[in-house]
Amino acid sequence: MTNRVSYAPQDFQKMCKQAERDLESKKLVVLMERVKRQIAERENPDERLQSSSDTRRGAMRLPSRSAPFER
């Protein structure tokens, strides 16, 4: 017989809330980086042409909640 680890309901709720906070903070960091990049592009439009060919740019973007495969 295997022993399953069962968390107390309070612990499970705390873990869920922490996971939500982690996800929200990650989204916030990505958003802040995007805004900083847009501000830098406005100040230096010449650099925009060079960075537009950067393939790493698309990797930073998080999928939206409406993505069909996310659920």
C-alpha positions as CSV (number, residue, x, y, z in Angstrom):
1,M,0.0,0.0,0.0
2,T,1.3,3.4,-0.9
3,N,1.1,6.4,1.4
4,R,-0.2,9.5,-0.4
5,V,0.9,12.8,0.9
6,S,-2.2,14.8,1.7
7,Y,-1.8,18.5,2.4
8,A,-4.1,20.3,4.8
9,P,-6.6,22.4,3.1
10,Q,-5.0,25.6,4.3
11,D,-1.6,24.5,3.0
12,F,-3.1,23.7,-0.4
13,Q,-4.8,27.1,-0.6
14,K,-1.6,28.8,0.4
15,M,0.3,26.9,-2.4
16,C,-2.4,27.9,-4.9
17,K,-2.2,31.5,-3.9
18,Q,1.6,31.4,-4.1
19,A,1.5,29.9,-7.6
20,E,-0.9,32.6,-8.7
21,R,1.4,35.3,-7.3
22,D,4.4,33.8,-9.0
23,L,2.6,33.7,-12.4
24,E,1.4,37.3,-12.0
25,S,4.9,38.5,-11.1
26,K,6.3,36.7,-14.1
27,K,3.7,38.4,-16.3
28,L,4.6,41.7,-14.8
29,V,8.3,41.3,-15.4
30,V,7.6,40.4,-19.1
31,L,5.3,43.4,-19.4
32,M,7.9,45.8,-17.9
33,E,10.6,44.5,-20.2
34,R,8.3,45.0,-23.2
35,V,7.6,48.5,-22.2
36,K,11.3,49.3,-21.6
37,R,12.0,47.9,-25.1
38,Q,9.3,50.0,-26.7
39,I,10.5,53.2,-25.0
40,A,14.1,52.4,-26.1
41,E,12.8,51.9,-29.7
42,R,11.0,55.2,-29.6
43,E,14.1,57.0,-28.5
44,N,16.4,55.2,-31.0
45,P,14.4,54.3,-34.1
46,D,17.6,53.3,-35.9
47,E,18.1,50.4,-33.5
48,R,14.6,49.2,-34.1
49,L,15.5,48.1,-37.6
50,Q,18.4,46.1,-36.3
51,S,16.5,44.4,-33.5
52,S,13.5,43.5,-35.6
53,S,15.4,40.6,-37.0
54,D,16.1,39.3,-33.5
55,T,14.4,35.8,-33.2
56,R,14.6,35.9,-29.4
57,R,11.9,38.6,-29.3
58,G,9.0,36.1,-29.9
59,A,10.3,33.7,-27.2
60,M,9.7,36.3,-24.5
61,R,6.0,36.5,-25.1
62,L,3.6,34.6,-23.0
63,P,0.5,32.9,-24.5
64,S,-2.8,34.6,-23.9
65,R,-5.5,33.0,-21.7
66,S,-7.7,32.6,-24.8
67,A,-5.2,30.2,-26.4
68,P,-7.2,27.0,-27.2
69,F,-4.4,24.6,-26.2
70,E,-3.8,26.2,-22.8
71,R,-6.8,24.6,-21.1
